[in-house]
Amino acid sequence: MKKLLAVIIILLVAVLMTMTVPDKQQHKEAMMKAINEFVEEEAVEAVGDNVLAKLGKSVVVKTIETALNSKLKVDNYYLFNTTYVRLKGENQILSLGMFGHVFTFDKKMIREKLDEAMNAKEEAASEKEAAKQSAKELKRLQKEQKKREKELEKEQKRLEKEAAKEAKRQAKEAEKEAKRKAKEAE
């Protein structure tokens, strides 16, 4: 009888869990609440509670909300579900939902993820700048190479002209020499 009661309780809990699994919108709302709290604390610590801080907070929150709308994915395990985003090729779990409640991760994890995202953005910007500098250098080297090639062509033409002039001069001298020898032979 105890085993049957235990099985029934387990089945009821499983059915209850299945029926109360939060949807994606509930996850998003819970995460936005946690992010708002985090951004609020960070802004007050950094710049105080003024109009500029409020404007900055709203921009950050809207940016994060837009990213969540497009990148947030839900894995449903029937009894509970999790949400995640894909960062750097890895799935990063953001929340766990069960019994109609969404449990988000702590502010430390949010801070780490935001720091990682900012560092990744900075790295991408520095890589882009390095690629830009490399492209500039390559273009400069190609320009120098073309300039050298033109100078070599110009020098080649000049040498060919001089050689042609010299050949013409030698031909004239040979012709004069031949005429002089012909006069002497007469």
C-alpha positions, 0 to 999 in steps of 0.5 A: 500500500505504501509503494502504491501511495508513493507511486501515486504521489510521484505521478501526481507531482509529475503531472503537476510539474508537466502542467505548470512548466513555464513558457518562453515568455515567463522565462523572458520576463523573469530574466528581464526582471533580474537584468533590470535589477542588475543594471539598476545596481550597476548604474547606481554604483557607477554614475549615481541615480540621475537622468543620464544613468536612467537613459543609459539603463534603458538603452542597455535593457532594450539592447538585452531585450532585443537580443533575448527576443532573437536568441533565446531558446527553450529546451522542454524536458516535460517536467521542467524546462531551461532557456539558453542562448548560444555564445561563442559556439556554446549553449549558455543556460540562463534559467530553469522553470518548474512548478510555474516559477522561473529561477534565474541565475544570480547577479554574479553570473549575469555580470560574468556573461555581460563582461564576456560579451563586452570582452568578445565585442572588444576583441572583435573590434581589435581584430577588425582594426588589426585586419584593417591595418593589415589591409592598408599595409598590403595595399601600400606594399602593392602600390610600392611594388607597382611603382617599382615595376613601372620604374623597371619598365621605364629603365628597360625602355631607356636601356633599349633606346640607348642600345638602339642608338648605339647600334645605329651609331655603330652601323653608321660608323661601319658604313663610313668605315666601309666607304672610306675603305672603298675610297682607299681601294680605288 
